[in-house]
Amino acid sequence: MVPGSSTEPRAAPAGRLDRTARRTLLQVARSSIEHGLAHGRPLAVDPGRHPPPLAEPGAAFVTLHRGGRLRGCIGSLEAYRPLVVDVAENAYAAAFRDPRFPPLAPEELENLAIGISVLGPPEPLPAAASEAEAAAMLRPGVDGVILELDGRRGTFLPAVWEQLPDPVLFLRHLKAKAGLPPDGWSPAIRLWRYTTESFGEDEA
């Protein structure tokens, strides 16, 4: 399913979660990881027991850190299941299925910091004839970006701007993440941008 297609369930705009909803999602994420350690599968969440917007379609990334270093990050680009379910599934996946890291060990849980980024609906950007033209459409520090060409796709969350504040370098690293040559450009490259509502356990 292509982001922004007419058949895609629409995610609600970012910025709609109150403190109680944020705390609930963070608790669900941690509980799903704990459940994974004990049972080898994510926590089964009944969305009917949660109010909107947690029970509504939502897309989120769950990011794990230990000692200030990345320990896992998995997420969804499309809102195709209830947000609370998406968080539970992606928290488990970030802990145990991120191919960049070994599965989380029980002794790592105590010092694990959990962050959640809830995505707003992706906005398609006009086709760009050059890398410079594409870079000029981006809002550093604000936009998450999805890039796609010939079935290869990658995304960077807005937090990546902290490491890559230059839009051209941002795009080049994103192309590399998608498995494309970082220095090349094709007018066939498709771009979407989105905003996120991001929060962590230290803010709940």
DRENDO-1510 file (C-alpha; in Angstrom, 1 decimal, always signed):
<recs>
REC; n; res; u; v; w
REC; 1; MET; +0.0; +0.0; +0.0 .
REC; 2; VAL; +1.5; +3.3; -1.1 .
REC; 3; PRO; +1.4; +6.1; +1.5 .
REC; 4; GLY; -1.2; +8.7; +0.7 .
REC; 5; SER; -3.2; +6.4; -1.6 .
REC; 6; SER; -6.9; +6.8; -1.7 .
REC; 7; THR; -7.5; +3.3; -0.3 .
REC; 8; GLU; -5.2; +3.8; +2.7 .
REC; 9; PRO; -6.8; +4.3; +6.2 .
REC; 10; ARG; -6.1; +7.8; +7.2 .
REC; 11; ALA; -4.0; +8.5; +10.3 .
REC; 12; ALA; -5.3; +11.3; +12.4 .
REC; 13; PRO; -3.0; +14.3; +12.6 .
REC; 14; ALA; -0.2; +14.2; +15.0 .
REC; 15; GLY; -0.5; +16.3; +18.2 .
REC; 16; ARG; -3.7; +14.8; +19.5 .
REC; 17; LEU; -2.6; +12.7; +22.4 .
REC; 18; ASP; -3.1; +13.9; +26.0 .
REC; 19; ARG; -0.8; +12.9; +28.8 .
REC; 20; THR; -2.9; +9.9; +29.8 .
REC; 21; ALA; -2.9; +8.5; +26.3 .
REC; 22; ARG; +0.9; +9.0; +26.0 .
REC; 23; ARG; +1.4; +7.2; +29.3 .
REC; 24; THR; -0.9; +4.4; +28.3 .
REC; 25; LEU; +1.0; +3.8; +25.0 .
REC; 26; LEU; +4.4; +3.8; +26.8 .
REC; 27; GLN; +3.0; +1.3; +29.4 .
REC; 28; VAL; +1.7; -0.9; +26.5 .
REC; 29; ALA; +5.1; -0.7; +24.8 .
REC; 30; ARG; +7.0; -1.8; +27.9 .
REC; 31; SER; +4.5; -4.5; +28.8 .
REC; 32; SER; +4.7; -5.9; +25.3 .
REC; 33; ILE; +8.5; -6.1; +25.6 .
REC; 34; GLU; +8.2; -7.8; +29.0 .
REC; 35; HIS; +5.6; -10.2; +27.6 .
REC; 36; GLY; +8.0; -10.9; +24.7 .
REC; 37; LEU; +10.8; -11.8; +27.1 .
REC; 38; ALA; +8.5; -14.2; +29.0 .
REC; 39; HIS; +6.5; -15.7; +26.1 .
REC; 40; GLY; +8.3; -15.0; +22.8 .
REC; 41; ARG; +5.5; -13.0; +21.3 .
REC; 42; PRO; +4.0; -9.5; +21.6 .
REC; 43; LEU; +1.3; -8.6; +24.1 .
REC; 44; ALA; -2.2; -9.1; +22.7 .
REC; 45; VAL; -4.0; -5.9; +23.1 .
REC; 46; ASP; -7.8; -5.5; +22.9 .
REC; 47; PRO; -8.4; -2.1; +21.3 .
REC; 48; GLY; -12.0; -2.1; +22.5 .
REC; 49; ARG; -10.8; -1.5; +26.0 .
REC; 50; HIS; -9.1; +1.8; +25.0 .
REC; 51; PRO; -10.8; +5.1; +24.1 .
REC; 52; PRO; -10.1; +7.1; +20.9 .
REC; 53; PRO; -7.6; +7.9; +19.6 .
REC; 54; LEU; -5.8; +4.8; +20.8 .
REC; 55; ALA; -8.4; +2.5; +19.3 .
REC; 56; GLU; -8.4; +4.3; +16.0 .
REC; 57; PRO; -6.1; +3.5; +13.1 .
REC; 58; GLY; -2.6; +4.8; +13.8 .
REC; 59; ALA; +1.0; +4.4; +12.7 .
REC; 60; ALA; +3.9; +4.6; +15.1 .
REC; 61; PHE; +7.6; +4.0; +15.5 .
REC; 62; VAL; +9.0; +2.6; +18.7 .
REC; 63; THR; +12.6; +3.5; +19.5 .
REC; 64; LEU; +14.7; +1.8; +22.2 .
REC; 65; HIS; +17.9; +3.3; +23.8 .
REC; 66; ARG; +20.3; +2.0; +26.4 .
REC; 67; GLY; +22.9; +4.2; +27.8 .
REC; 68; GLY; +22.1; +6.8; +25.3 .
REC; 69; ARG; +22.7; +4.5; +22.4 .
REC; 70; LEU; +20.2; +3.1; +19.9 .
REC; 71; ARG; +19.0; -0.4; +20.8 .
REC; 72; GLY; +16.2; -0.9; +18.3 .
REC; 73; CYS; +13.7; +1.0; +16.2 .
REC; 74; ILE; +10.8; -0.5; +14.3 .
REC; 75; GLY; +7.6; +1.2; +13.0 .
REC; 76; SER; +4.7; +1.5; +10.6 .
REC; 77; LEU; +4.3; +4.0; +7.8 .
REC; 78; GLU; +0.6; +3.3; +7.2 .
REC; 79; ALA; -2.2; +3.5; +9.7 .
REC; 80; TYR; -3.8; +0.0; +9.1 .
REC; 81; ARG; -4.5; -1.1; +12.6 .
REC; 82; PRO; -5.5; +0.5; +16.0 .
REC; 83; LEU; -2.8; +2.7; +17.3 .
REC; 84; VAL; -2.5; +0.8; +20.6 .
REC; 85; VAL; -2.1; -2.5; +18.7 .
REC; 86; ASP; +0.5; -0.9; +16.4 .
REC; 87; VAL; +2.6; +0.3; +19.4 .
REC; 88; ALA; +2.4; -3.2; +21.1 .
REC; 89; GLU; +3.5; -5.0; +17.9 .
REC; 90; ASN; +6.3; -2.5; +17.1 .
REC; 91; ALA; +7.7; -2.4; +20.6 .
REC; 92; TYR; +8.1; -6.1; +20.5 .
REC; 93; ALA; +9.6; -5.9; +17.0 .
REC; 94; ALA; +12.1; -3.2; +18.1 .
REC; 95; ALA; +13.3; -5.3; +21.0 .
REC; 96; PHE; +13.5; -8.7; +19.2 .
REC; 97; ARG; +13.3; -8.3; +15.5 .
REC; 98; ASP; +15.5; -5.3; +14.5 .
REC; 99; PRO; +18.1; -7.0; +12.2 .
REC; 100; ARG; +20.8; -4.5; +13.4 .
REC; 101; PHE; +20.8; -5.9; +16.9 .
REC; 102; PRO; +20.6; -9.2; +18.8 .
REC; 103; PRO; +17.3; -9.9; +20.5 .
REC; 104; LEU; +16.9; -8.0; +23.8 .
REC; 105; ALA; +18.2; -9.9; +26.8 .
REC; 106; PRO; +16.3; -9.9; +30.2 .
REC; 107; GLU; +19.2; -8.0; +31.9 .
REC; 108; GLU; +18.8; -5.1; +29.4 .
REC; 109; LEU; +15.2; -4.3; +30.4 .
REC; 110; GLU; +16.0; -2.3; +33.5 .
REC; 111; ASN; +18.0; +0.4; +31.7 .
REC; 112; LEU; +15.9; +0.4; +28.6 .
REC; 113; ALA; +14.5; +3.8; +27.5 .
REC; 114; ILE; +11.4; +3.7; +25.3 .
REC; 115; GLY; +10.3; +6.4; +22.9 .
REC; 116; ILE; +7.3; +6.5; +20.7 .
REC; 117; SER; +6.7; +8.6; +17.5 .
REC; 118; VAL; +3.1; +8.7; +16.3 .
REC; 119; LEU; +3.0; +9.6; +12.6 .
REC; 120; GLY; +0.6; +12.0; +11.0 .
REC; 121; PRO; -0.7; +11.3; +7.5 .
REC; 122; PRO; +2.0; +11.3; +4.8 .
REC; 123; GLU; +1.8; +14.2; +2.4 .
REC; 124; PRO; +3.0; +13.5; -1.2 .
REC; 125; LEU; +5.5; +16.0; -2.5 .
REC; 126; PRO; +5.7; +17.0; -6.2 .
REC; 127; ALA; +8.2; +15.2; -8.4 .
REC; 128; ALA; +11.6; +16.8; -8.2 .
REC; 129; ALA; +13.9; +17.1; -11.3 .
REC; 130; SER; +17.0; +17.3; -9.1 .
REC; 131; GLU; +18.3; +16.5; -5.6 .
REC; 132; ALA; +18.5; +20.2; -4.9 .
REC; 133; GLU; +14.9; +20.8; -5.9 .
REC; 134; ALA; +13.8; +17.9; -3.6 .
REC; 135; ALA; +15.9; +19.2; -0.7 .
REC; 136; ALA; +14.3; +22.7; -1.0 .
REC; 137; MET; +10.9; +21.2; -0.3 .
REC; 138; LEU; +11.9; +19.7; +3.0 .
REC; 139; ARG; +11.5; +21.4; +6.4 .
REC; 140; PRO; +14.6; +20.5; +8.5 .
REC; 141; GLY; +13.7; +19.5; +12.1 .
REC; 142; VAL; +10.0; +19.2; +11.2 .
REC; 143; ASP; +9.5; +16.6; +8.5 .
REC; 144; GLY; +9.8; +12.9; +8.5 .
REC; 145; VAL; +10.5; +11.8; +5.0 .
REC; 146; ILE; +9.6; +8.7; +3.0 .
REC; 147; LEU; +11.6; +8.0; -0.2 .
REC; 148; GLU; +10.7; +5.4; -2.8 .
REC; 149; LEU; +12.0; +4.2; -6.2 .
REC; 150; ASP; +11.4; +1.0; -8.0 .
REC; 151; GLY; +10.0; -0.8; -5.0 .
REC; 152; ARG; +12.8; +0.3; -2.7 .
REC; 153; ARG; +11.7; +2.5; +0.2 .
REC; 154; GLY; +13.2; +4.1; +3.3 .
REC; 155; THR; +12.2; +6.6; +5.9 .
REC; 156; PHE; +13.8; +8.9; +8.4 .
REC; 157; LEU; +11.9; +10.3; +11.4 .
REC; 158; PRO; +12.2; +14.0; +12.1 .
REC; 159; ALA; +14.7; +13.2; +14.9 .
REC; 160; VAL; +17.3; +12.3; +12.3 .
REC; 161; TRP; +17.6; +16.0; +11.4 .
REC; 162; GLU; +19.6; +16.3; +14.7 .
REC; 163; GLN; +22.4; +14.2; +13.1 .
REC; 164; LEU; +21.8; +15.3; +9.5 .
REC; 165; PRO; +20.7; +18.9; +9.5 .
REC; 166; ASP; +21.7; +19.6; +5.9 .
REC; 167; PRO; +18.7; +18.6; +3.6 .
REC; 168; VAL; +21.0; +17.3; +0.8 .
REC; 169; LEU; +22.9; +15.1; +3.2 .
REC; 170; PHE; +19.6; +14.0; +4.8 .
REC; 171; LEU; +18.4; +12.9; +1.4 .
REC; 172; ARG; +21.6; +11.1; +0.4 .
REC; 173; HIS; +21.6; +9.1; +3.6 .
REC; 174; LEU; +18.0; +8.3; +3.1 .
REC; 175; LYS; +18.7; +7.0; -0.4 .
REC; 176; ALA; +21.4; +4.8; +1.0 .
REC; 177; LYS; +19.0; +3.5; +3.6 .
REC; 178; ALA; +16.5; +2.6; +0.8 .
REC; 179; GLY; +19.3; +0.7; -1.0 .
REC; 180; LEU; +19.8; +3.3; -3.7 .
REC; 181; PRO; +23.0; +5.1; -4.8 .
REC; 182; PRO; +23.4; +8.0; -2.4 .
REC; 183; ASP; +24.8; +10.4; -5.0 .
REC; 184; GLY; +22.4; +9.8; -7.9 .
REC; 185; TRP; +18.9; +11.2; -8.5 .
REC; 186; SER; +16.0; +10.2; -10.7 .
REC; 187; PRO; +12.9; +12.3; -11.4 .
REC; 188; ALA; +11.0; +9.0; -10.8 .
REC; 189; ILE; +11.9; +9.2; -7.0 .
REC; 190; ARG; +8.7; +9.7; -5.0 .
REC; 191; LEU; +8.8; +11.6; -1.7 .
REC; 192; TRP; +6.3; +12.0; +1.1 .
REC; 193; ARG; +6.7; +14.1; +4.2 .
REC; 194; TYR; +5.0; +13.7; +7.6 .
REC; 195; THR; +5.1; +15.1; +11.1 .
REC; 196; THR; +5.3; +13.1; +14.3 .
REC; 197; GLU; +4.1; +13.4; +17.9 .
REC; 198; SER; +7.1; +12.1; +19.8 .
REC; 199; PHE; +7.4; +11.3; +23.5 .
REC; 200; GLY; +9.3; +9.1; +25.9 .
REC; 201; GLU; +9.1; +7.6; +29.4 .
REC; 202; ASP; +11.0; +10.5; +30.9 .
REC; 203; GLU; +8.2; +12.9; +29.7 .
REC; 204; ALA; +5.2; +10.8; +30.7 .
</recs>
